[in-house]
Amino acid sequence: MEVDKANSKRYDLEERTYLFANSTKEFLKGIDKNIHNVEYYKQLIRSSGSVAANLIEAIESFSRNDYSHRIKICRKEAKESILWLKLIDVTQATEAFRDAQIQEATELMRIFGAILEKMKANNL
């Protein structure tokens, strides 16, 4: 059986965004529940999950414009996740986990940006 590399990469990204959302949830279990962290927590859980949800929407889109729009939302939500991750108060025990989440969100943001640039270059 031959593997479709384009679909394989697409679903790797789908899995990667799911893992980002899930690991963000796990990170949030370890943070202090002070008044401002609770507000950042809510925002971060939404934005990290939205990256994965909008990628699914992009994959299932009916048009190139819809696909492009959803990928732009993925990039925006990844960038927003970085903001919330930076604003959350962390302890020494959770700082490395937080930094890894920031790194992953940054990489996802760059991936979505590269997808958009490729679409633009190919007039898609």
C-alpha positions as CSV (number, residue, x, y, z in Angstrom):
1,M,0.0,0.0,0.0
2,E,1.4,3.4,-1.0
3,V,1.3,6.2,1.6
4,D,-0.1,9.6,0.5
5,K,2.6,11.9,1.8
6,A,0.5,15.1,1.6
7,N,-2.3,13.5,3.7
8,S,0.3,12.0,6.1
9,K,1.8,15.5,6.7
10,R,-1.7,17.0,7.1
11,Y,-2.7,14.5,9.7
12,D,0.6,14.8,11.5
13,L,-0.2,18.5,11.9
14,E,-3.7,17.6,13.0
15,E,-2.2,15.3,15.7
16,R,0.4,17.9,16.6
17,T,-2.2,20.6,17.2
18,Y,-4.2,18.2,19.3
19,L,-1.1,17.3,21.3
20,F,-0.5,21.1,21.8
21,A,-4.0,21.6,23.1
22,N,-3.8,18.6,25.3
23,S,-0.4,19.3,26.8
24,T,-1.5,22.9,27.4
25,K,-4.4,21.5,29.5
26,E,-1.9,19.4,31.4
27,F,0.3,22.4,32.0
28,L,-2.6,24.4,33.3
29,K,-3.4,21.7,35.9
30,G,-0.1,22.6,37.6
31,I,-0.4,26.4,37.8
32,D,-1.5,28.4,40.8
33,K,-5.1,29.4,40.7
34,N,-4.7,33.0,41.7
35,I,-7.2,35.6,40.4
36,H,-5.4,36.7,37.2
37,N,-4.1,33.2,36.4
38,V,-7.7,32.0,36.4
39,E,-8.6,34.5,33.7
40,Y,-5.4,33.7,31.6
41,Y,-6.2,30.0,32.1
42,K,-9.6,30.5,30.5
43,Q,-8.2,32.4,27.5
44,L,-5.3,29.9,27.0
45,I,-7.5,26.8,27.1
46,R,-9.7,28.4,24.4
47,S,-6.9,29.6,22.2
48,S,-4.9,26.4,22.3
49,G,-7.9,24.3,21.6
50,S,-8.9,26.7,18.8
51,V,-5.7,26.0,16.9
52,A,-6.6,22.3,16.6
53,A,-10.3,23.0,16.0
54,N,-9.6,25.5,13.2
55,L,-7.1,23.1,11.5
56,I,-9.9,20.5,11.4
57,E,-12.2,23.1,9.9
58,A,-9.4,24.0,7.3
59,I,-8.9,20.4,6.4
60,E,-12.7,19.9,5.9
61,S,-13.1,23.3,4.1
62,F,-15.1,23.6,0.9
63,S,-13.0,26.3,-0.8
64,R,-9.5,27.6,-1.0
65,N,-10.7,30.9,0.5
66,D,-12.2,29.1,3.5
67,Y,-9.0,27.0,3.9
68,S,-6.9,30.1,3.9
69,H,-9.1,31.9,6.3
70,R,-9.0,28.9,8.8
71,I,-5.3,28.6,8.5
72,K,-5.0,32.4,9.3
73,I,-7.2,31.7,12.4
74,C,-4.9,28.8,13.4
75,R,-1.9,31.2,13.2
76,K,-3.7,33.9,15.1
77,E,-4.7,31.5,17.9
78,A,-1.2,30.1,18.2
79,K,0.1,33.6,18.6
80,E,-2.6,34.4,21.1
81,S,-1.6,31.2,23.1
82,I,1.9,32.5,23.3
83,L,0.6,35.7,24.9
84,W,-1.4,33.9,27.5
85,L,1.4,31.5,28.3
86,K,3.8,34.4,28.9
87,L,1.3,36.2,31.2
88,I,0.6,33.2,33.4
89,D,2.5,33.2,36.7
90,V,4.6,30.1,36.9
91,T,6.8,28.4,39.5
92,Q,10.2,26.9,38.9
93,A,8.4,23.6,38.6
94,T,6.2,24.7,35.8
95,E,8.5,27.2,34.0
96,A,10.2,24.6,31.8
97,F,6.8,23.2,30.8
98,R,5.5,26.7,30.0
99,D,8.6,27.5,27.9
100,A,8.2,24.2,25.9
101,Q,4.5,25.2,25.2
102,I,5.7,28.6,24.1
103,Q,8.2,27.0,21.8
104,E,5.6,24.6,20.3
105,A,3.1,27.5,19.8
106,T,5.8,29.5,18.0
107,E,6.6,26.6,15.8
108,L,2.9,26.0,14.9
109,M,2.6,29.7,14.2
110,R,5.5,29.5,11.8
111,I,4.1,26.4,10.1
112,F,0.8,28.1,9.5
113,G,2.6,31.2,8.2
114,A,4.6,29.0,5.8
115,I,1.4,27.3,4.6
116,L,-0.1,30.8,3.9
117,E,3.1,32.0,2.1
118,K,3.1,28.9,-0.1
119,M,-0.5,29.4,-1.0
120,K,0.2,33.0,-1.8
121,A,3.3,32.1,-3.9
122,N,1.3,29.4,-5.8
123,N,-1.7,31.8,-6.2
124,L,-3.9,29.3,-4.3
